[in-house]
């Protein structure tokens, strides 16, 4: 199909490359080969008179001309989706989400499962990351991060607050003893993020609310923190909503050690025009609201000593 001399298939191919960041991944989604993807993009660049994609840290990203072409591609995609669903209100298409590991596992996955049962033609690509949200990120429709992000094109939305607490396995605490107060934490092994690789300020500052503790096992993945703590590697600074699923973990110094952090959501402006993206975003907000008590962990009595970033 050609529109004003432009190949609509090439525009859809450009859209797939921009969303995935990879020619090979886009080829797989479109069920064509890598050579066809390259040929279509080259022909589109020739027709439009300039490069549409440039290499970035996360793969291929659209140039300014490419972003203009993507708007046309998204209109074509929306039209095709509308033709498929004109007799149905079911959601169609692919929504790409980037979120932290814990949020992905406990919030995004249940949302996708529920929406998928109601909308069998809806699919979600989930990328797990722990970093700041950039002002623009090619291919991602919805991004959820810890701490308010600085963006230039869209206003971030506060989803909710979650709490970190200090946990130890039953076996570890039996062998090493349960800390009686914050002073007892000095020198104890801590399971947390790798300090030199952590780019999220709020997560980085959480470490400084504790007395100096020894590094035992550090990881970029919070789900590894949970398993390392369960295995007895040390005391884990864990999200309460993840630790609560593990009956072998015991929270220590609950009235003295807790840090509140925030989940923020960014929806890419171009994606906000798509019905399936906004439906997923709304479902994520509702899920977080319903999980409020879980995210905050146990309720502290009045006057309990806690710590929040900046205190």
C-alpha positions as CSV (number, residue, x, y, z in Angstrom):
1,X,0.0,0.0,0.0
2,X,1.4,3.4,-1.0
3,X,0.2,6.8,0.2
4,X,1.5,9.9,-1.6
5,X,4.5,7.9,-2.9
6,X,5.3,6.5,0.5
7,X,5.1,2.8,1.4
8,X,2.7,2.3,4.4
9,X,4.4,-1.0,5.1
10,X,7.7,0.8,5.4
11,X,6.1,3.2,7.9
12,X,4.8,0.3,10.0
13,X,8.3,-1.2,9.8
14,X,9.8,2.0,11.0
15,X,7.4,2.0,13.9
16,X,8.4,-1.5,14.9
17,X,12.1,-0.6,14.8
18,X,11.6,2.5,16.9
19,X,9.6,0.6,19.5
20,X,12.0,-2.3,19.9
21,X,15.3,-0.5,19.1
22,X,16.4,-3.5,17.0
23,X,16.1,-4.4,13.4
24,X,16.1,-8.1,14.2
25,X,13.4,-7.8,16.9
26,X,11.2,-5.7,14.6
27,X,11.6,-8.3,11.9
28,X,10.4,-11.1,14.2
29,X,7.4,-9.0,15.3
30,X,6.4,-8.3,11.7
31,X,7.3,-11.9,10.5
32,X,9.7,-10.7,7.9
33,X,13.5,-11.0,7.6
34,X,16.1,-8.6,8.7
35,X,17.0,-7.7,5.1
36,X,13.5,-6.6,4.3
37,X,13.5,-4.3,7.4
38,X,16.7,-2.7,6.3
39,X,15.4,-2.3,2.7
40,X,12.2,-0.7,3.8
41,X,13.9,1.7,6.1
42,X,16.4,2.7,3.4
43,X,13.6,3.3,0.9
44,X,11.7,5.4,3.4
45,X,14.8,7.5,4.1
46,X,15.3,8.0,0.4
47,X,11.7,9.1,-0.1
48,X,11.8,11.5,2.9
49,X,15.2,12.8,2.2
50,X,17.1,12.1,5.3
51,X,18.0,9.6,8.1
52,X,15.1,8.4,10.2
53,X,17.0,6.4,12.8
54,X,20.3,6.9,14.7
55,X,22.1,4.6,17.1
56,X,21.6,5.3,20.8
57,X,22.5,3.6,24.0
58,X,19.4,1.5,24.0
59,X,19.4,0.7,20.3
60,X,18.0,2.5,17.3
61,X,16.2,5.8,18.1
62,X,14.3,8.1,15.8
63,X,15.8,11.4,14.5
64,X,13.7,14.5,14.4
65,X,12.6,13.5,10.9
66,X,12.0,10.0,12.1
67,X,9.7,11.3,14.9
68,X,7.6,13.1,12.2
69,X,7.4,9.9,10.2
70,X,6.4,7.9,13.3
71,X,3.4,10.1,13.9
72,X,2.2,9.1,10.4
73,X,3.0,5.5,11.1
74,X,1.0,5.6,14.3
75,X,-2.0,7.0,12.5
76,X,-1.8,4.2,10.0
77,X,-1.5,1.6,12.8
78,X,-4.5,3.1,14.6
79,X,-6.6,3.0,11.4
80,X,-5.7,-0.7,10.9
81,X,-6.5,-1.5,14.5
82,X,-9.8,0.3,14.2
83,X,-10.7,-1.7,11.1
84,X,-10.1,-4.9,13.0
85,X,-12.1,-3.9,16.0
86,X,-14.9,-1.7,14.6
87,X,-17.5,-4.2,15.9
88,X,-15.8,-4.7,19.3
89,X,-14.6,-2.5,22.1
90,X,-11.7,-4.9,22.9
91,X,-8.2,-3.5,23.1
92,X,-5.7,-4.3,20.4
93,X,-2.0,-3.7,19.7
94,X,1.2,-3.8,21.7
95,X,2.0,-1.6,24.7
96,X,5.7,-1.4,25.8
97,X,6.3,-0.8,29.5
98,X,9.6,-0.1,31.3
99,X,9.4,-0.5,35.1
100,X,11.5,-1.6,38.1
101,X,11.8,-5.3,38.9
102,X,9.6,-5.4,42.0
103,X,6.9,-3.2,40.4
104,X,6.9,-5.3,37.3
105,X,6.4,-8.5,39.2
106,X,3.7,-7.4,41.7
107,X,1.9,-4.7,39.8
108,X,2.4,-4.9,36.0
109,X,2.1,-8.7,35.6
110,X,-1.3,-9.0,37.4
111,X,-2.6,-6.0,35.4
112,X,-1.5,-7.5,32.1
113,X,-3.0,-10.9,33.0
114,X,-6.4,-9.4,33.8
115,X,-6.5,-7.2,30.7
116,X,-5.3,-10.1,28.6
117,X,-8.2,-12.2,29.6
118,X,-10.6,-9.4,28.6
119,X,-8.7,-8.4,25.5
120,X,-7.1,-11.4,23.8
121,X,-5.5,-9.3,21.0
122,X,-3.7,-7.0,23.5
123,X,0.0,-7.7,24.1
124,X,2.5,-6.1,26.4
125,X,6.3,-5.9,26.2
126,X,7.8,-5.5,29.6
127,X,11.3,-4.2,30.1
128,X,12.6,-4.3,33.7
129,X,15.0,-1.4,34.5
130,X,16.1,0.5,37.6
131,X,17.1,4.0,36.5
132,X,15.9,7.5,36.1
133,X,13.3,8.2,33.4
134,X,14.8,10.1,30.4
135,X,13.0,13.0,28.8
136,X,12.5,10.8,25.8
137,X,12.9,7.1,25.4
138,X,12.4,5.5,22.0
139,X,9.9,2.7,21.8
140,X,8.6,2.9,25.4
141,X,5.0,3.8,25.9
142,X,4.8,3.8,29.7
143,X,7.7,4.1,32.1
144,X,7.5,3.6,35.9
145,X,10.4,4.8,38.0
146,X,11.4,5.4,41.7
147,X,11.5,9.1,42.5
148,X,10.0,12.0,40.6
149,X,11.7,12.1,37.2
150,X,12.7,15.3,35.3
151,X,11.1,15.3,31.9
152,X,10.7,18.0,29.3
153,X,7.8,16.8,27.3
154,X,5.3,15.4,29.7
155,X,4.2,15.8,33.3
156,X,4.9,12.7,35.4
157,X,2.1,11.2,37.5
158,X,2.6,10.1,41.1
159,X,1.3,6.5,41.4
160,X,1.9,5.9,45.1
161,X,4.3,5.4,48.0
162,X,6.0,2.2,49.0
163,X,8.1,1.3,52.0
164,X,11.5,-0.3,52.5
165,X,12.1,-2.3,55.7
166,X,15.0,-4.3,57.1
167,X,14.6,-8.1,57.0
168,X,16.5,-11.2,57.9
169,X,15.8,-14.9,57.4
170,X,14.8,-17.0,60.4
171,X,18.0,-19.1,60.1
172,X,20.2,-16.0,59.8
173,X,18.7,-14.3,62.8
174,X,18.9,-17.5,64.9
175,X,22.6,-17.8,64.1
176,X,23.7,-14.1,64.2
177,X,21.1,-12.8,66.7
178,X,18.3,-10.3,66.2
179,X,19.4,-6.6,66.4
180,X,18.0,-4.9,69.4
181,X,18.4,-1.3,68.1
182,X,20.0,0.6,65.3
183,X,23.5,0.5,66.9
184,X,23.4,-3.3,66.6
185,X,23.4,-2.9,62.8
186,X,26.9,-1.6,62.6
187,X,29.1,-4.1,60.8
188,X,26.2,-6.4,59.9
189,X,26.2,-7.6,56.3
190,X,23.7,-5.7,54.1
191,X,22.0,-7.0,51.0
192,X,21.1,-4.1,48.7
193,X,21.9,-2.4,45.4
194,X,25.4,-2.1,43.9
195,X,26.3,1.4,45.0
196,X,28.5,2.2,42.0
197,X,25.9,1.2,39.5
198,X,22.8,2.8,41.1
199,X,21.6,5.8,39.2
200,X,18.3,6.4,41.2
201,X,19.0,9.1,43.9
202,X,16.2,8.0,46.2
203,X,17.4,4.4,46.3
204,X,21.0,5.5,46.7
205,X,20.1,7.8,49.7
206,X,18.2,5.0,51.4
207,X,21.5,3.3,52.3
208,X,22.6,6.4,54.3
209,X,19.7,6.1,56.8
210,X,21.4,3.1,58.2
211,X,24.6,2.8,60.4
212,X,27.6,1.6,58.4
213,X,27.0,-2.0,57.4
214,X,29.3,-4.4,55.6
215,X,28.6,-5.3,52.0
216,X,27.8,-9.0,51.6
217,X,25.8,-9.4,48.4
218,X,24.9,-6.5,46.1
219,X,22.7,-6.8,43.0
220,X,21.0,-4.6,40.5
221,X,17.8,-6.7,40.9
222,X,15.6,-6.3,43.9
223,X,14.2,-9.8,43.4
224,X,17.7,-11.1,43.9
225,X,17.9,-9.0,47.2
226,X,14.8,-11.0,48.4
227,X,16.3,-14.4,47.6
228,X,19.7,-13.5,49.0
229,X,18.1,-12.4,52.3
230,X,16.1,-15.6,52.4
231,X,19.3,-17.5,51.8
232,X,20.9,-15.9,54.9
233,X,23.4,-13.6,53.1
234,X,22.7,-10.8,55.5
235,X,20.0,-8.3,56.4
236,X,18.1,-7.1,53.3
237,X,16.7,-3.6,52.8
238,X,13.6,-4.8,51.0
239,X,10.3,-3.4,49.7
240,X,7.7,-4.5,52.3
241,X,5.3,-5.7,49.6
242,X,7.9,-8.2,48.3
243,X,9.1,-9.4,51.7
244,X,5.5,-10.0,52.9
245,X,5.2,-12.9,50.4
246,X,8.0,-14.7,52.2
247,X,7.0,-16.3,55.5
248,X,10.6,-17.2,56.3
249,X,11.6,-13.5,56.4
250,X,11.4,-11.6,59.7
251,X,11.2,-7.8,59.8
252,X,13.7,-6.3,62.3
253,X,13.6,-2.9,64.0
254,X,10.3,-2.2,62.3
255,X,9.7,0.9,64.5
256,X,13.2,2.3,63.9
257,X,14.1,1.5,60.3
258,X,11.8,2.3,57.4
259,X,12.2,4.4,54.3
260,X,9.4,5.7,52.1
261,X,9.9,6.0,48.3
262,X,7.6,6.9,45.5
263,X,6.6,5.3,42.2
264,X,6.1,7.8,39.3
265,X,4.7,7.1,35.9
266,X,5.5,8.7,32.5
267,X,3.4,8.2,29.4
268,X,5.1,9.1,26.1
269,X,3.0,11.9,24.5
270,X,2.7,10.0,21.1
271,X,1.6,6.9,23.0
272,X,-1.1,8.8,25.0
273,X,-3.2,9.0,21.8
274,X,-3.6,5.2,21.7
275,X,-6.5,3.7,23.5
276,X,-4.7,0.6,24.6
277,X,-1.9,2.6,26.2
278,X,-4.2,4.7,28.3
279,X,-6.2,1.7,29.3
280,X,-3.1,0.0,30.6
281,X,-2.0,3.2,32.4
282,X,-5.4,3.5,34.1
283,X,-5.2,-0.1,35.2
284,X,-1.8,0.4,36.7
285,X,-3.0,3.4,38.7
286,X,-6.0,1.4,40.0
287,X,-3.8,-1.5,40.9
288,X,-1.5,0.7,42.9
289,X,-4.4,2.3,44.7
290,X,-5.8,-1.1,45.7
291,X,-2.3,-2.2,46.9
292,X,-1.8,0.9,49.1
293,X,-1.7,-1.1,52.4
294,X,0.6,-3.7,50.9
295,X,3.0,-1.1,49.5
296,X,3.3,0.6,52.8
297,X,3.8,-2.5,54.9
298,X,2.7,-2.6,58.5
299,X,1.2,0.5,60.1
300,X,3.4,2.3,62.6
301,X,2.0,3.5,66.0
302,X,1.9,7.3,66.6
303,X,5.4,8.6,67.4
304,X,7.3,5.7,65.8
305,X,10.7,6.8,64.5
306,X,10.9,6.5,60.7
307,X,13.1,7.9,57.9
308,X,12.2,9.2,54.5
309,X,14.6,10.6,51.9
310,X,15.7,14.1,52.8
311,X,15.1,13.6,56.6
